[in-house]
Amino acid sequence: MLLPVSTWQDIEAWLEKSRTIVVPIGSMEQHGPNGFIGTDALCPEIIARHAESLAPDDMLVGPTFSVGCAQHHLGFPGTITLRPTTMIAAMVDWTESLMRHGFERIYWLNGHGGNIATIEAAFSEIHARRSFDPRGADNRPGLTLKRRDWWDFSSVMGLCNRLYPVGHGSHATASEVSVTYFGYPDRARPEVEMSPKIAPTGKIGDAVQYRRDFPDGRIGSDPTQSNAEDGKQIVEAAAAAVLEEVRRFAA
C-alpha cells in the first residue's frame, strides 16, 4: 500500500493489522554529469515501491523525505539542503505525526550517506523526548526506529561489485545512476562523456572545497557504465532484501 495515494480510511484499516510503515529518505543534490539531482531520494523510493508491488498487503510505503543534508554539494546548481538541526526537527515531526495515529515501527530506507549521522541523531532526539515526557508509561506506546541504507545488504553490494568491478565509486556511483535509469528510462543519459573516465577520490569538506576537488561532481566513479538493465537487477535484489527485512521488523 502507498500512503500518498491512500485515503484516511485505508490507513485506519491498515493500522488494525499493522503498526509498521516504510519511509524512503534521501537528498536533493547533484550526481555528476549524467546523474539526476534527485538520485538519493529516487533510489529508496523506487526500491521501496518495487518491494511494495511484490506484496502490497505486507508493506505500507509513506511519502519520500526527499531533502536531506547536502551542504557540501551547494557549489552545484539545483542542490537543495537542510541544516542537520532542521532535518532532525522535521524527522521528529514526521515521526510524532505517525505515532499519533498509532504507528509504532518506522523503517527509514535511506539513500544518502550524508544523512546517516543526522538520522541517528534524530532517533536520539525522538527517544529523548519520550524519556523526558512526564506522563511516562501512560503515554508510551511502543516505538522502534530503524535506518537501512539501501545499498548495505550483502546481496546488493555483492551484485554491484560484480557489475562494476572498476569505477563504481562513492558518489554518483554507477549503481545508483542505474537504479534511477531503471525507474526513469526515458530520462537516461547514456551518451554523456566524462573526463577523466574515473573521477578522483578524496575527502569531503564544505561546498567550496568539494567543487574545487571534484569539479564535475563525481567521486571515484565512472557512471558512463550505468544502464537500466543493471538498474533492474539492483532494484530487484534490493527490493527483495527490503521486503524480507520489513516483514521481520514488523513481526
Order of alpha helices (4+ residues) and beta strands (2+ residues): alpha-beta-alpha-alpha-beta-alpha-beta-alpha-alpha-alpha-alpha
